Amino acid sequence: MGVLFAASGPAAAYAERIAIVLGVITLVTGLTAFFSCRTFVGLLARVNVRPTKSPVFQAFYQRHLYYWWAFGVAVVSHFLMAVLHTGLPQRGDPDAGVHWVILGIGFAGAVASAALFSSCRVYPRLVGRALKGFNTAGKAYRSLFKYHSYYWWVFAALVGVHFAVGFIHAGIWPGG
């Protein structure tokens, strides 16, 4: 029966390469969101570095919401291309096990990024604008926000494992 919905032949190699490029874009946009986060600024403050005094960093820091948007688009694009490449792995696929692991960890990372974003300082403003009258400063948000910096660690661990398993499976550039 083969792999459900997956690209085959040369198209599979191209789909895998595009998924990898989109993965790199996702990684870069995720790092951009992290480096513009108050968590990063707080980590630097612990070693007596104050980047917020720099006008260049302030301009970068103020666009935190836009970096989240770019990251969201990149994650969705990366996920869709990965599913196009792997399909829903089936028994007959020799790479089914590793594809399930990569997709599963990637999906867990996407869920972690949703928790991370929903605990972010820009989330109440965004939701408040979209849903006028919706109380975004309620108890649920505050309970998420106080753990925001810890969500970054969970997210980083999932991204690291996702990247490692993907690299072991495909290398830096498949079919090179």
ChimeraX attribute file (.defattr): number of C-alpha atoms within 10 A of each C-alpha:
attribute: neighborCount
match mode: 1-to-1
recipient: residues
	/A:1	7
	/A:2	13
	/A:3	17
	/A:4	13
	/A:5	13
	/A:6	19
	/A:7	19
	/A:8	15
	/A:9	8
	/A:10	10
	/A:11	13
	/A:12	15
	/A:13	17
	/A:14	17
	/A:15	20
	/A:16	23
	/A:17	20
	/A:18	17
	/A:19	21
	/A:20	23
	/A:21	14
	/A:22	22
	/A:23	21
	/A:24	15
	/A:25	19
	/A:26	22
	/A:27	17
	/A:28	16
	/A:29	22
	/A:30	23
	/A:31	15
	/A:32	20
	/A:33	23
	/A:34	18
	/A:35	17
	/A:36	22
	/A:37	20
	/A:38	18
	/A:39	16
	/A:40	15
	/A:41	17
	/A:42	14
	/A:43	13
	/A:44	13
	/A:45	13
	/A:46	9
	/A:47	8
	/A:48	9
	/A:49	12
	/A:50	14
	/A:51	15
	/A:52	15
	/A:53	9
	/A:54	10
	/A:55	10
	/A:56	10
	/A:57	14
	/A:58	13
	/A:59	12
	/A:60	15
	/A:61	20
	/A:62	12
	/A:63	14
	/A:64	20
	/A:65	20
	/A:66	14
	/A:67	22
	/A:68	22
	/A:69	13
	/A:70	17
	/A:71	22
	/A:72	19
	/A:73	16
	/A:74	21
	/A:75	24
	/A:76	14
	/A:77	18
	/A:78	22
	/A:79	20
	/A:80	15
	/A:81	23
	/A:82	24
	/A:83	21
	/A:84	20
	/A:85	25
	/A:86	25
	/A:87	19
	/A:88	17
	/A:89	22
	/A:90	17
	/A:91	11
	/A:92	10
	/A:93	14
	/A:94	10
	/A:95	13
	/A:96	17
	/A:97	13
	/A:98	15
	/A:99	23
	/A:100	16
	/A:101	15
	/A:102	20
	/A:103	20
	/A:104	13
	/A:105	19
	/A:106	22
	/A:107	16
	/A:108	17
	/A:109	22
	/A:110	19
	/A:111	13
	/A:112	20
	/A:113	23
	/A:114	15
	/A:115	17
	/A:116	21
	/A:117	21
	/A:118	17
	/A:119	22
	/A:120	24
	/A:121	16
	/A:122	16
	/A:123	19
	/A:124	18
	/A:125	14
	/A:126	12
	/A:127	15
	/A:128	15
	/A:129	11
	/A:130	10
	/A:131	11
	/A:132	8
	/A:133	9
	/A:134	12
	/A:135	12
	/A:136	16
	/A:137	13
	/A:138	10
	/A:139	10
	/A:140	10
	/A:141	17
	/A:142	13
	/A:143	11
	/A:144	16
	/A:145	21
	/A:146	12
	/A:147	13
	/A:148	20
	/A:149	19
	/A:150	13
	/A:151	20
	/A:152	19
	/A:153	12
	/A:154	16
	/A:155	20
	/A:156	17
	/A:157	13
	/A:158	20
	/A:159	20
	/A:160	14
	/A:161	16
	/A:162	20
	/A:163	19
	/A:164	14
	/A:165	17
	/A:166	20
	/A:167	14
	/A:168	10
	/A:169	14
	/A:170	14
	/A:171	13
	/A:172	12
	/A:173	12
	/A:174	13
	/A:175	11
	/A:176	6
